[in-house]
Amino acid sequence: MSLEANVGWVGRLAVAVGSTEPALRLLLSLLVGYPLAICHRHLLFGKSPCLQHIFFMLCGLSVGYFNYGLEVLHSTGCVIILYLNLMLIGGTIISVIFSLVFFMGYLLIGYYYTGTQDYDIKWTMPHCVLTLRLIGVSYDVYDGRKEMDKLTQDQKKSALAKIPSLLEIGGHTYFFGGFLVGPQFSMKRYLNFVSGVFEGRGKVKKPECILPALSRLVLGLVILGVFQMGTLLIPEHYILSSFFEHETFWKKVLIMTLWGKIVLYKYIACWLLSEGSCIMAGLTYNGQDEQGNDLWDGCCNVKLGDYEKTSNFDGVIRSFNINTNLWVAQYIFKRLKFLGNKLLSQAVTLLFLALWHGLHSGYYVCFFNEFIVMKMERDVSSLVDRIPTIKAVLSSGAFHIPLYLLKKCYVLFGMSYCVAPFVLLSASRWLKVYSSLYYVCHIIYLSWPVVYLTIKKTGLVSKEVSHRSKSD
């Protein structure tokens, strides 16, 4: 069936369920990963890797065409460019630099020509996932040429001793469980998977992963339902309206907190649905627990329990968009050691993340927010550790629950405040919301360095601990 013919029935279905057509196409594409995984499991698992590569390529290209038509060929062109790059100069630093510049440049040009003031479900969405995947392969081939004792543990897990074939790159790219919204996974994990090799267990026939996969599917659909109901309760246009602007400050804080919590469930639902199809295929094997049970969290992109329970921003970051954060840590942050400054490395890494997401000002403000929030959180934690009296009071059992609730409320509102530009994108919109909230968080975060220095000069900080901290 042609794309033009598909437009009719998908469009009518989108209207019936109250969705946009691109969003519905994306959801259907994520769900079709489950029957595709079943087909692979029963027909191709353990068979010729070449057949599996071809199957994944056909699946990914078909899904891409269903969503974006012939624009899916942007990804095909980049796959060929990577292969030529690896064949000609693979394993060199020049190859890595070329991949970084070319693939990021290609993505940014795509953003420039396709972007609007809204979040766009266009070919650039899967292409941003692909960009990291292709750059990662260049790095892995480069690491594979080094001596093993010079590699970190992360690099040893992903380094490639030989240049992958065009068919292998294609299968890795178009694997149906990760092509559209991720998760990120290394070429080495993919090659082990198509070879039927499970680390620590050798070759395994039809892994027992159906129930873990279905649990992610159900959880993803539940979270999607919560998101849909939540957006009916607090739609995006409300926080941009004059009604929100004229609410009392504390009511605006409450509304903003709930809106930010709800809007992030959209991303979580997509990650859970995508991860579930990866689990069902068997890609996500991650060893065994202490009781000898198989773990299927090798491509986990959100730890929902940790995400919901955490009461600090560090916990949010560690449990949210996990694979992207791990990718950036391995391939960007840790490679910036030559800068000699951890704070500067973090700033460059966050700038890379903002560029990777797009050209809207909201992305840059969001990651700037992350930088100043994490700086303040680390400083506060350090101060508490270095002021014995406060540390003793806060550590007492009587303060445990009240302190947790206070920190939880702070993180819920702070997270919503910080991600608002990421969701609203254009400056005219996120500035309107920030103005309604009187820039309250930025006043706190940006004035913190002065407060921090003032507290340090008061003499409350333990000199012994302070001296040890400086020496560290």
N, C-alpha and C positions, 0 to 999 in steps of 0.2 A: 504494500500500500504506500502511495506517495506521501510526502510531507503535506502537500496541499489537501489531500483527502483526509489526513489525520486532523487537520486544523478544525474541521467541522465538529467531529464527535468529541474531541478533547475540549474544544471551546464550550460546547453545550454542557458537558459534564462539569467544567469549571464554574460556569454560571449556576448550575444546580446545587453545587456544594459550597458556593460562596467564596471561591478561590480565584486567583488569576491563572490564566492558562500556563504561563511558564512555570509557576510554582507547582501546579498540578502535574505537569510533565515531569518535573524533577521528582516529585513524590512517587509517581508511577515507576519511574526509572530506578529509584532506590528499592522499591518493593519487588521489581522483577528480578533483582539480584538473588532472591531466595530460590525461585524455581530454576534459575540458571545454575546456582550452586548445587542444587539437587541433580540436575542433568550432568554436571561435571563429576559429581561424586559417584554416580552410578555408571557413567559411560566412559569417563576419561581418567579418573584418579588412578595413578600408578601406571598409566599408559605412556606412550612416547611423549617426551617433553615438547617436541615439535608440534604434535597434534594439539597439545594443550595451549601452546603459544598462539596457534592459529585460532583456536576456539575463543580465547580471551580477546584477541584482536577483533574478531568478527563481532563478538558481543559488545565490546566497548565502542566500536565504530557505529554499530547499529543504534545503541543507546544515545551516542553523541548526535547522530543524524536525526533521531526522533526529537531531540531537544533543540538542536541548532542548525539542522540542515547541512549544507555543504561547508558551513563555517567550521565543522569538526575537522576539516583538513588543515586548519592552523596547527593542530596538535601533530598531525602526520608530518608536516613539513619540519617541525622542530625535532621530531624523533629522527628523521633522516639527517638533519644537521648535527645532532649529537653523535650519531654513528660515524659520520665522516670526520668529525672532530676527534673522536677516540681512535679511529683508524690511522689518522695522519699524525696527531701529536698527543694521543692519550697517554696518561701517566706522567705528564709534565705539569709544572705550575702554570705554564702558558695555556694549556688545555683548560685548567680550572678557571683561570681568569677570563678566558674567552667564553666559557659557559656562563659565568656570572654576569658578564656584560651583555652578551647576546640574548640570553633567555630572559633576563630581567628587563632589558631594553625592549624586546619584542612584546612582553607583557604590558609594559608601561605605554607603548604606542597603541596597543589594543585598548587599554583603558581610555586613552585620549580620544580615540575615534568612536568608542561605543558608550562612554559614560554619560549619564544624565544626573539630575539632582537626587534621584532615588536609587535604592539598591537594585542593581541590574542582574537578572538571571540571564546572562548571555554567554557566549563561548569563552569569555574571559574568566568566568567562574571556575570551570574545570581546568582552564589553562593556568590559573595561579597555583593549583595543586600540582599540575604537571611541571611547572617551572622548578619547584623545589626538588621534585623527583629527578629531573634531568641533571640539575646541578649536583645533586647528591651522588649520582652515578659517576660523574666526572671526578669528584672528590674520592670516591671509593676506589676507582682505578688508580688514581694518584697515590693513595695510601697503600694499595697493593704492591707498588713498586718499592716501598720502603722495607727496611729490616723490621721483623716482628717486634723486637725488643724496643723499638723506637715509637711504637704505636700505643695509644691509650687503649683501655679495655673496650670502649665504645668503637674505636676505629678497628680493632681486631675483629669485632663481630660483623662489621660491614665491609671491610676491605676486600677488593676483588683481585685475585691473582692473575686473571686474564681478562682481556677485553670482551664484553658480552657481544653476541651476534645481534644483527638487526632484528631477527625474529625474537630473541630474548628481550631486547629493549621494547619491542612492540607489545609483547605479552605483558611485561611489567607495567607499561604505560596504560594499556587498555583493560587491565583486569577490572571486571565489572564492579567489584566491591569497593574500589578505591578511586575510580576514574573521575567521578563527578565532584565529590565533596571530601575526598580522602577516605580513610586515614593514610598518612605517609607510612611507607614501609620500604626497607632497603631492598636493593636488587638481590642481595645474598639471601635474604629471607624468602623472596619470591622463587629463586632458583632452587633452594632446598625444598620448597613446597611442591614445585612441579616435578621434582625428582622423587617425591614421596618420602623425603628424609625429615625426621623430627629430631631436633637436637637433643642428644642424650638418650634417644631411644632407637636410632637408626630408622629403617623403613617400616612404615605402619600401613596396614590396610584399612581403608575407610575409617578414619578417626571418629571417636565417639563424641561428637561435638554438636549434635542436633539440638539437644535440650538447652545448652548454653546459648546457642544461636536464637532459638525461639524466645528465650527469656529476654534477650536484647530487643527482639522484634516487638514483643508485647510492651516492654518498658518504653520503647521509642514511640509507639502508637499512643500510649497513655500520656506521655509528656507532650506529644503533638496535640492531643485533645485538650490538655491543660492550657497550652499556648492559645489554641483557638478560642476557648472560653474566656481566657484572660484578656485577649484583644477586644472581645466584645464588651468586657467590663470597663477596660481603660484603653481605648483606641489611641493610636499615635497622634491623630489630629487633635485629640483633647488637650494634650500637654502643650500643644502649639496654639491653643485657642485663647481668647481673651477671658474665657471663664476660668481657666487654670490660673491665668495671670492675676486675677482678682481674688483668688482664694486666700485664706489666711496662711501665713508662712508654714505653720506646723502641719496644716492639711496638705499643702503642696509637698512638703517633705514626705508625708505618708504616701501620697499618690505617686510621687516620683519613685519611691522605694519599690512599691508594688509593680509599677510599669517596667522598671528596669529588670526586676526579677522575672517577670513574665516574658519580656521580649527576648531574653537570652535562651529561653526554652526552645525557640525556633532552631537555633544552632545545635543545641543538645539533642533534640529529636532527630535531626538529620544524621548526626554522628552515630547515634545509637542504631538507627536503621541500617546505615552503611556498615557499621562494625558487625552487625548480626549476620549479614551475608558473607562477610569475610570469615567469620567463625564457622558458618555452615560449610564453607568450602574447605576449611581446615588450615587456612593461611596463618591463623593467629596463635598457633601452639607456642606456649611459653614455659615449658618444663613442667615440673610437678611440685605440689605442695608437700608439707612434712608428712602427710598421711598417704602420699603416693597418688593423689588425684591429679589428673591432667588439668593444667591451667590454660585458659583460652583468652588471656588478656594481653597478648603480644601486640595487638593493634588498638588497644583501648584508648579512646580519645577523651573520655570524661569519666572520672570516678564519682558517680552521682552521690554516693553516701558521703564521701569526704567533702564534696562540693557543698552539700546542704548543711553539713555539721560545722565546717570550719568557721572560726571567728577572727581570722586575720587574712590580709590580702595575699600573703605568701601561700597560704593554704588554698586560696582560690586559684592562683596561678598554677600551682602544682596539680590541681585536679581538673582543670579546664583547658581544652584544646591541647591535650598532653603531647600528642605526637608532633605537632607543629613546634611546640616549645622545645621538645627534645631534639628535633632536627636543627632548630636555630642554635641551640646550645652547642651541639656537636660540630656543626659546619660553619658557624659564624662566630659566636661568642668565644669559644675556646681557641679558635684560630687567631684571635686578636691579642694573644698574650704579648706579642711584640710591642704593643702600645704601652705596656708597663703600668697601666692604670685600670683597675677593675671597673671603676665608675664610668670611665670613658668608653671602655669596651661595652658596657651595658647600654650606654647612650647610642653608640653606633649600631648595636644589635636592634634596639627598638626603632631606630630610623629605618633600618633595613625592613623590619616588619611592617612599618607604616607604608613604605614604598611598595612592598609586595601586595598589600591590600588594595592600593589604588591611589588616585590623585586627589581625592576629596580632602578638604582641610580637616574634616572630622576625624580621619584616621590618625593624623599627626598630633592633634590635640589629645586624642585618647591615649596614645602611647607616651606622650609627654606627661599626661596625668599618671600613668603607671610609674614612670620614672620618679616623679616627685613623691608619690604616695609610698613607694617602696623605700625611698631614702628616709622619709619620716618614720616609717614603721621600724626600720633597722635602728635608727637613732633612738627612738623611744625604748625599744627593747634593750639596747645597750645601756641607756641611762638607768632603767629599772634595775638591771643587774649590778650597776655600779653605785647605787644608793641603797645601802643595807636596810635602812628603816622602811623605805617604801617597799622594797622587795619582801621583807618579812611580813608586812601588813597584807600585801596582795597575795601572798602564798598561804595565808591562813584559810582554813576550811570554811569559815563564815562568809568569806568574800568570793568563794569559788563560783557559785551559781550567779549571784548578782553581777560579778565581773564578766562572766561569760555572756550573759544576756546583754549587757551594755556594749561589749565588743561586737557581738553579733548584730545588734541594731546599727552600730557604726559602720560595719562592713557592708551590710545590706544597702544602706543609703549611699555610702561612699562608692560602692561598686556601680550602683545605678547612675550616680552623678558622673562618674568617670567614663562610663561606656556610652553615655547619651550622645556625644559627638560621633562615635562609631556608628550608631544606628541612624542618626539624623543626617549625617554626612555634610550638608552644606552649611556654611558659616551663618547664613541668615537664620537658619532653624535652630542650631545648637546655641547660638548667642541669645536667641529669644528665650530659650529655656533657662540658660544660666543667668540671664538678667532677672527672670522671674524669681530665681532662687538667691538673688543678690550675690552671686559668685561665692557663696559661703565656704565651699571646700577649698577653692583656690586661695581665699584669704588665709585660711588655716595653713595650707600646705606651703604657700610661698612665703609666709611670715615665719615658718618654723625655723629656718636657719638662724634667725636673730634670737628666737626664744631658746634654741638649743645652746648657742654660745653663751647666752645670759645665765642659763642654769649651770653650765660648766664652770662659770666664773664665781658662782655663789659659794663654792667650797663644800657643797653637799655631796659631791661625787667622791667616792672612796679613792684616796690617792693610791693605795696599794693596787686596787683593781684597775684604776685608770692607767697606772704605769704599765701593768701587765698587758692591758689592751693595746697601748701604743706599741709595745714591743712586738705584739702579734702582727 
